[in-house]
Amino acid sequence: MPPISDRTRLISSATRRGRGRRPVNPPVERASTMLSDDPARMQEGSDGPVYGLDGTSAARELRTLLADMEGAADAFLVPSGLAAVTVPLLALLRPGDEVVTTDAVYGPTRRFLTRHLAARGVGARFHPADASTDAILAGIGPQTRILLIEAPASLSFDMVDVPALAAACRARGVLTVMDNTWAAGLAFRPLAHGIDVSVQALTKYVGGHSDILMGGIAAGAPEVLRALTHAIEDMGWHVSPDDAWLALRGIRTLPLRYQAQARSALQVAQWLQTRPEVAQVLYPPLPGSVGHELWRRDFDGAASIMGLVMKGGDTAAAHAFMRALSLFGMGYSWGGYESLVTHETPQLTHRLHAPALPGQLLRLHIGLEDPVDLMNDLEGGLAGWQAQLNA
């Protein structure tokens, strides 16, 4: 039989034969205590989970699918996307080590680096988000243990040459961790490009319905897997069986939702690019946008989140734009079925190398609504923006 697609693989584990009559989806098993029949085998993992922290059926199936999707030897579940980033850092770093990452790194990740890890003797160095490969590598010093990568980067959607960075870091003995939430484990597979640890917020596209918090961590090297296993065991990280079940349900339809939302996002981005109120659309799949060539070379698909740089304006105009929308929810996160809008200019003040944007920065997440309806709604938002500027 020829190789099967992601769409098929993520469903086929539910329908494989040889397990007797059963439901399509595993049952939700709410359990802390797991019982054994033989005292000599109470700690035998081959008999199933020894304790609820080990994860029951839904969590184990989800881990298997994530590992397969990411091309990893194993995958782990943690309670949030932020935890998916912080656990590898805690597992792999020691006092005196240093992390190098983009100045555009996800805000809570930056806070963890500069507050929690800094207080424990781990340094952090932030390179400009638009730095070249050579410039990023020049910032790696003798204490650098990890290069933490985002591609595209948060808010400004800057791209980096992931394969080149991974190869150079491996040659220098520096580990690489990549936040792969934007690609959802589908559009880009970091481990296949030389990255040591791939993490993603399963809260986003895998869950797909804005009703769970969860993170995933995938790796291949035995020594890295061992360190991750020990960190998760020692800190007691666990996801609830109900959340694991919801994420497992979401991952079955992930490819279809991801592709449909990407098609709509590109259509909306192309339309926004023509608007006189808009200075720039930050969306790597859009020809002419930041990082388009790297995206086209390395990625097989796209997320549906983008930056919208307006021509001038201020906070009042940005808020007028948002208030005039009726189909876009005002809320953080993305990857669910619904469209969202946020105002992001204030977050840029946390950067050491803030981008010189010509106006206010808004972030749009495009959901599963009809893109024509979304563009009509955005037309109203742009009218609200202009009215505030003219007031």
Disulfide bonds with the S-S distance in Angstrom:
none
